[in-house]
Amino acid sequence: MRRFEDRVAVVTGASRGIGRAIVERLVAEGARVVVTARKPEALAELAERLGEDRVLTVAGKADDPAHRAATLEATLERFGRVDHLVNNAGVNPVYGPALEIEPEAIRKILEVNVVAALEWTRDAVAAGLGEGGSVVSTASVSGLAASPGIAFYGVSKAALVNLTQQLAVELAPRVRVNAVAPAIVRTRLARALYEGREDEVVGRYPLGRLGEPDDVAGPVAFLLSDDAAWITGQTLTIDGGSSVRPIG
């Protein structure tokens, strides 16, 4: 499929894991992609492998206003337009109950996982993301229910789910806004949630395995594409069936 021929996408937090898989999928379907992340070395490797004519990289922090401005300026300078935005950047610097998380960590989680997603969307619209455009944000199943051990990460993702609904209304009908909510996917960010007890964790999933980054990249590409032209304000759960697992 070439659903993104002549389309330009910006993907944040995309040097590895789910973000990287999303970039690979979009490029494979014809998109030109602007990729952001903190580490320039990983970005350079990705651009070299996928083709510097198709991939532009801009290193920086997702919650840095100057980085956002520089990224969107570079996008317009190189490709002349922006059609799609993927808010994939996210952090979880602490584990434990919500009542034990330090205020500094709380602010950091909210700044990257929620506020930055809003600001990237606002800035992308200002840069020309408009008629027929789409936004997809990476939420989490931890934002759909209590999430012991990653409590405030879950709070931030719940906020992102609600933000998706708010923006879908505000930007309609010109821009569609959706989200995905993965369960545990085999990435560096999620490693602490399954390492050393993978069999136990897998037992929660009727499909019998952890998620892989490509399991999220496909649904994200669908929601960005015209195949989802009558879908907005939705959060697609990607969880190997765990949310419908029989009780008992």
HELIX and SHEET records of a PDB file:
HELIX    1   1 GLY A   17  ALA A   28  1                                  12    
HELIX    2   2 PRO A   40  LEU A   50  1                                  11    
HELIX    3   3 PRO A   65  PHE A   79  1                                  15    
HELIX    4   4 ALA A   98  GLU A  100  5                                   3    
HELIX    5   5 PRO A  103  LEU A  110  1                                   8    
HELIX    6   6 GLU A  111  VAL A  115  3                                   5    
HELIX    7   7 ALA A  116  ALA A  126  1                                  11    
HELIX    8   8 VAL A  141  GLY A  143  5                                   3    
HELIX    9   9 ALA A  151  LEU A  171  1                                  21    
HELIX   10  10 ARG A  191  LEU A  193  5                                   3    
HELIX   11  11 GLU A  198  VAL A  202  1                                   5    
HELIX   12  12 PRO A  213  LEU A  224  1                                  12    
HELIX   13  13 ASP A  226  ALA A  228  5                                   3    
HELIX   14  14 SER A  242  VAL A  244  5                                   3    
SHEET    1   A 7 VAL A  55  ALA A  59  0                                        
SHEET    2   A 7 ARG A  32  ALA A  37  1                                        
SHEET    3   A 7 VAL A   8  VAL A  11  1                                        
SHEET    4   A 7 HIS A  84  ASN A  87  1                                        
SHEET    5   A 7 GLY A 133  THR A 138  1                                        
SHEET    6   A 7 VAL A 175  PRO A 182  1                                        
SHEET    7   A 7 THR A 235  ILE A 238  1                                        
END                                                                             
